[in-house]
Amino acid sequence: MSERKTIGVIGAGAWGTALAQMLSTDGRGVMLWAYEDEVVNAVNSAHRNPLFLPSAELSPQIRATGDLADLARLDMVLVVTPAQVLGRVLADLPECPRDLVLCSKGIEAGTKRLMNDVARAACPDSAIAVLSGPTFAHEVAQGLPTAVTLACDGGREHWDRISPEIARPAFRPYYSDDVTGAEIGGAIKNVLAIACGVVEGLGLGQNARAALIARGYAEMLRFGETLGARTETLAGLCGLGDLVLTCSSTSSRNFALGKALGEGQNAADLMADRRTVAEGAHTAPVLAELAQERGIAMPITTAMNTILQGENPRDIVAALLARPLRSEQEESE
């Protein structure tokens, strides 16, 4: 049996490190690119990432590097950078791989592009897939059972090539060809997780959180339908599944951010003080703008954007509750 090819992972935050650890469990080599020199040194010398995933003991099969050129000739690279820097990092790759698997969740500020559009502009000859679903990094690193959507722009042939390279006994990908839907679910759930955190921070109870998840999911469906996503995609792992997970635990960076906002902490101070990125804070203003431009009713998203700009969370929640009574299925504001 031939030696399995090395896989690249760009981004050594908690999620990128966890994916590298998961991929290494079959004995293959994994090349992990990190921005921080201290992470490169710690992974290579101590098999740890104390900065972003201190709980995990990493496989010696993982080699860290700070040089993107080390990943340039690999066939497959998983991209796990913060969404707002994905395009810039890919543009710095000396050579794009045959297969790019996007694991970043968000919408690019300014251009309002989904990550697959950003990646296609930087690497037009690469086949693009999106990996998204309910995944806490520390659980994936521990080898706990996880299921995700793997959406492939090249259809079944693309899936047949890359899914065996990613699947592991405790990490199960499910096929989709709806790249847009997979991305929209991952982006919007981050904003809704902030909202659920605000509800927690304000002490509004479990009834309010459940209602918010349901009404937020309706926003996700409306937005997705407008951009061409399929409802069944958003009803799956990368939409509803990810939404339920991140709206229910302080292990979610976005939920934790919202909880701090609900408790009265300042949004600007919270964002400045965080080494890890709560992607929903960057996605909320883009989503709110897109919703307004396209006439999509997204009151929860709009409210979260307002709170992130510094408005009082309790006042904004009161305004949401004071909206006119209507049918649950009604789409207009």
Summary of the structure (lengths in Angstrom):
residues: 333
radius of gyration: 19.5
end to end distance: 60.3
largest distance: 65.7
contacts: 1209
relative contact order: 0.11
helix: 52%
strand: 13%
